Amino acid sequence: MPDHMTTAEVSELIRTPAETVRYWRHIGKGPRSFKVGRRVLYRRSDVDSWLEAQYAAGDQAGQ
């Protein structure tokens, strides 16, 4: 797995439309991202951390 992921790759990983991932980025809800020129990238470690936080938040909601 690459160290940096595109929006499409993140979307495929979490099985969510790319448009939703873009919207989350816009409102500050999704994984941390950065731009290289016009391209938006995500560090794999940031995506993994964000997914763990989502899991933990869902686990707390179920209690």
ABEGO torsion letter per residue (X at the ends): XBABBBAAAAAAAAGBBAAAAAAAAAAGABBBBBBBEABBBBBAAAAAAAAAAAAAAAAAAAX
